[in-house]
Amino acid sequence: MNEWTLIAGMAALTFGPRYLPLALAGRARIPPLIEQALRFVPIAVLSAIITQTTLIHQGAVDFTLSNAHLLAAIAACLVAWFSRGLFLTVAIGLLTYGVARWII
C-alpha cells in the first residue's frame, strides 16, 4: 500500500469524528432522553478510572490496609460526604495518600 494513501486514510479517520460534531452542532437536535443520559457520562468515566486505579494493583484486586490508594479514597469519600467541599476533599485525599505511602 502506498504510504501517502495510508497517511491520508489515518488523517480522515482521525479528523472526521472530531469535525463532525462541530459541523452538525447547530443543525442536529438531540432527543431529551439522550441529552439527559449524556449528562452522566463524565461521572461514569471518572468513577471507572478512579475505581480501577484504587482497587486493582498488579493485576489483582487489593482490599488490604496496605493499599494507599484505597485508604486515600476512603478518606476522600468521608470528607466529601461530610463537608461537600471539593478543595478540602482533594487536599485530604492527597494528604492521606502521601502519609499512607510514607508509612507503608
N, C-alpha and C positions, 0 to 999 in steps of 0.2 A: 504494500500500500504506500502511496505517496505520502511523505511526511507532512506536506502542506495541507493535504486533504484531511489528515488526522488532526492537525492543529486547528483547522477551520471547524471541523466537527466538534472538537472539545470546546472551542470558543462558543459555538452556537448552543451547545448543551449547558454551558455554564452561564451564558448571558441570558438565554431565553427565560428560564424560570425567575430570574431576578428582574427582568424588564417587564414581563407580562403583567404582574400586579400593578406596576406603575402605569402601564398603558391603559389598563382597564379600571383604574381607580375611580374615575368619575362616572363611568358608564354602567358598570355592573352593580346590581343591588343584591346584597347578601340577605337571605331569609333571616328573620329574627331568631329562630331557633338555633341556627348555625352560629349567628353572631353571639348569642348568649353562651353557647358551648365554647367558642373560641376564647372567651374571657378566662377560662380555666386552664388554657394551655400553658402559660408561663408558670403557674403554680404547680402543675403536674410535672413539668420538665424539671424544675428546680427541686421538687421533692424527690424525684427519681435519682437525680445526681447526688443529692445530699445523702439519701438512704444508702445508695451503693457505696459511696465513699466512707460512710460512717460504719457500716456493718461488715463489709467484705474486705478481708486482708489476705493476701497471698492465696487467693482462690477459695477461701473458706470463710464461713460466717463466724464472726468473733464477738460473742456476747460476754466477754470476761471484763473484769475491772482493770485489766492491763491494757485495754483498748482506749487510748487517749481521745480518739475521735468520738467514741460513744459517750465518754464522760463529759466532754465538751458539749455534745449535742443535748444531753440530758440537762446540763446546767443552763444552756441557752433556752431550751424549751420552758424550763421552770421560770426563768427571768421573763421571757416573753409572755407567759401566762399571767404572771402577777403584775408586771409593770407596763406592758403594752408599748414599751419604748424600743424602737429599732436600734438606736445607737447603743443603749445600755445592753441590749441582748447580744449584739455583735461583740461589744467590748468584753462582756463576761464570758462569752463563748471562747474568744481568742485567749483571754487570760487563763481560763480553765484548761484549755488545750496546752498552752505553754507550760503551766505548772505541772500538769499531768505528764507531759513529755519529759520534763526535767526530773521529776520524781521517779518515773518508771524508767 
